Each structure stands twice: as C-alpha cells, then as structure tokens.
C-alpha cells in the first residue's frame, strides 16, 4: 500500500489497552479478514464486552468509526451491520504484516540515512501532527525540530506521504552522517533503553502463557482478550524500534527472544480466540456467518 493510501485513512490513535475503536479494527483484522460479509452490531458490542467495554461505550465507538468512514454500515430490516471500509482493510493488512514479520532477521543497511526536513506553519498544526505521526509509522524519529531520520524508510513512500498531506516546504535526502554531536546523533533519536525494557517486559509477561494453554487452563474469552492485548503490546514496542543493524545495537539485544515469545503466544491462543468469536456469532443468531471466521497466525498462512 502506498503512503498516500495510509494518509487517507483516518484511523484511531493506536494505544495499548481497551480503546474500543482500536479494538474493533483489531478484531476485524484478526478474525474477519478476507470476507466481504458485514458483522451485526450486536456481535461487535458483545465482543467489546469481553474487554470490559459497556454496550453504551461500544455503540458509541462503532458510531464514531462509521461517521469517519472507517466502517461501512448497512441495514437489514431493523438490524445494522458493519464492515471495514476497503481502504482501512488495506491499511490494517500493512500493519499486520509488520507485526508478524518484525524481528525475523538482521536487515541489510547500506549506511545511508533517509532524512526528511520540513517546515509547517503554525496555522497548519493539524497537518504537522499528521505528518509526524505518519513519519513514525514509516520508521522515522525526530533528530531536530523538523528534521526526521531513518535507516530503512522507503524514499518513494516518504515522498508520496509529503505530497498527499500537501507539505509545501520539505526536502528528502539520502546521505551518510559525517559529523554529529549530542542529540544531533541520529542513533540517539530512539530510546534504546526503553525499547529493550519493553521487549524484556513482554517476554517476562507472556512466556508462561503457552504452557497454560497446553494444560487447558485458558478459556475462550480469556484467550481472545489476552491475544489481542499481547498483539497490541508487541505492536507498541516495535513501532518505536528503528530496526538498526546489529552492529549498531547494544550487546544482547532482546528482539529475537521477545519475538519468539510473541509467536508462541499469538499462535497458541489463536484457536481458542477464534472459537470465542464463533460462539458470540452463534449466540446472536448469526450462525451462518460463523463459517467466515478465521484467525491470523505468525508462522503460516491464515486459516
């Protein structure tokens, strides 16, 4: 997907926890991919109920997503059904690929940094916020005010992003760093200590889960919630990781250990979580839709 397509999608701000709008999109992406059939609003409300979201809060979140064009609404009699808008589904696919592929190996790097220099007037603060947020999505970090750098960001996507947002004063460079001091060193733009702590916390939190699953100590509702929260936690950590080459990282960098825990957690909880989604469809007279439920995995094609 191009950066322009990303820029056109008004997704809710990503965060860890029970943000209902983000949860809705994550549930669609994890269990309702590849299907054009819409889901009954009652099922979405019930799914959010497993996360402690009240029916009033769930319906409000669904309504906001529909008004923003993130969800497409249809009526069948007195019932309302919702599906992700196609452009949103494409954006979620991009996020999904990054989540499951991250940390699979050391990325080649030619030593060149992609640098974006831009200036946005004070009366265009909304554009400035959107530009910063989407530059982070592409893997950049701020070195100075209006100067963002990345070792891996795609040049064409960067240019498309700037053009799609209408940035009138911007320059994109590909170059080496010949001198840096203090915060001007791009390697200091990322808090590697915080990223390491995140990976270590993730591994410590979720390493015991697959054994509990194997012993039959995890129910379907718990599996759905835990799998979703674990994926969000993992996504939050990797969104701040610039994927620096191994020779630039501190010794004992924990990304591969943490990814192994993510894979075991995500895949072992998958069947139980999928069963919970099917159960709620059947409970709300949508048994015919249960055949469309699937689950993502981190190690093989979706089933």
C-alpha positions, -999 to 999 in steps of 0.1 A, spaced: 0 0 0 13 35 -8 19 62 17 -9 81 1 -33 53 9 -21 54 45 -26 91 47 -62 88 35 -72 65 64 -84 83 95 -76 55 119 -80 60 157 -47 67 175 -31 34 185 -25 26 221 -23 -3 245 -54 -12 264 -91 -11 259 -96 17 234 -128 5 218 -123 20 184 -89 4 181 -102 -29 195 -129 -31 168 -104 -27 140 -80 -52 156 -108 -78 159 -119 -73 123 -83 -77 112 -76 -108 132 -108 -128 128 -127 -113 99 -102 -108 71 -109 -118 35 -146 -117 40 -169 -91 24 -198 -100 47 -206 -74 73 -209 -82 110 -241 -75 131 -236 -46 155 -248 -68 184 -218 -91 178 -194 -62 179 -209 -50 211 -206 -85 226 -170 -88 215 -161 -55 232 -180 -67 263 -152 -93 268 -128 -64 271 -149 -46 297 -165 -21 273 -201 -13 282 -228 -16 255 -232 22 255 -194 27 250 -193 0 223 -221 15 203 -206 50 206 -173 37 193 -189 19 164 -208 51 155 -177 72 156 -159 48 132 -189 48 109 -191 86 108 -154 88 100 -157 64 71 -136 37 88 -166 13 90 -192 9 63 -228 5 76 -257 -14 60 -292 -21 72 -311 -54 70 -345 -48 84 -341 -34 119 -305 -46 123 -274 -27 114 -243 -45 101 -207 -31 97 -177 -39 77 -143 -23 74 -140 2 46 -117 -13 18 -90 13 23 -90 7 60 -87 -31 54 -56 -24 32 -40 -3 59 -47 -30 85 -30 -56 63 1 -34 62 1 -32 100 -5 -69 103 25 -78 81 48 -56 101 36 -70 134 42 -107 124 73 -102 103 92 -79 127 124 -93 142 128 -121 117 164 -112 109 190 -85 106 182 -61 78 208 -51 53 218 -15 55 240 5 31 249 31 57 227 58 42 201 76 62 169 89 48 163 124 61 132 145 59 135 182 65 102 201 67 86 233 79 48 236 86 33 270 96 16 274 130 -18 277 114 -15 242 100 -9 223 132 -32 195 123 -10 188 92 21 189 114 6 164 138 -5 141 110 29 143 93 48 135 125 25 106 133 29 91 98 66 96 96 68 75 128 47 49 110 73 48 82 101 43 107 114 79 113 124 96 145 130 133 152 166 144 154 159 181 155 126 201 152 116 195 116 144 170 109 135 133 109 158 104 100 155 67 94 180 39 84 153 20 65 124 42 55 113 39 19 121 70 -2 91 68 -26 66 63 2 81 92 21 77 115 -10 41 102 -15 33 110 21 46 145 19 27 152 -13 -5 136 -1 -5 158 30 3 189 10 36 197 27 48 229 8 83 231 24 100 198 26 133 181 14 141 144 14 178 134 14 198 101 13 232 106 29 258 95 54 264 112 87 299 128 86 296 145 120 271 145 149 272 158 185 248 153 213 211 150 203 222 156 167 235 120 165 206 100 148 214 70 170 202 90 200 168 97 184 155 64 197 154 55 234 171 21 231 170 15 268 132 19 268 128 -3 238 150 -30 255 129 -27 286 97 -32 266 110 -63 249 121 -78 283 88 -69 299 69 -85 270 89 -117 273 85 -120 310 48 -113 309 38 -138 282 64 -166 283 43 -187 307 11 -185 286 16 -213 261 21 -238 289 -12 -227 305 -29 -231 271 -14 -266 267 -28 -276 301 -63 -264 293 -62 -236 318 -72 -208 294 -108 -203 284 -120 -189 251 -129 -154 264 -96 -151 282 -78 -162 251 -95 -136 229 -86 -108 253 -51 -119 261 -42 -125 225 -55 -90 215 -37 -73 243 -4 -92 237 -5 -82 200 -11 -46 209 17 -46 234 40 -61 207 29 -36 181 35 -7 205 71 -19 212 81 -24 176 66 9 165 94 26 184 122 2 172 141 16 142 155 -19 133 191 -7 134 217 -31 121 230 -55 147 265 -38 147 249 -6 159 228 -22 187 239 -28 223 251 -64 231 224 -89 239 196 -70 220 164 -89 230 142 -86 200 146 -122 188 138 -136 222 108 -114 226 96 -122 190 98 -160 198 75 -153 228 51 -133 207 49 -160 181 42 -188 207 16 -166 225 -2 -154 194 -4 -188 177 -12 -209 208 -41 -186 218 -54 -184 182 -77 -215 181 -94 -206 215 -98 -169 205 -113 -179 171 -137 -202 190 -149 -173 211 -157 -152 181 -177 -181 166 -195 -186 199 -206 -150 200 -218 -151 164 -240 -181 172 -253 -166 204 -266 -136 184 -284 -155 157 -255 -151 132 -246 -188 130 -244 -186 92 -216 -161 95 -195 -183 117 -181 -201 86 -164 -168 77 -144 -166 109 -107 -172 106 -76 -165 126 -42 -149 118 -10 -167 127 26 -156 129 40 -187 113 18 -198 84 -9 -186 61 -42 -176 77 -67 -204 83 
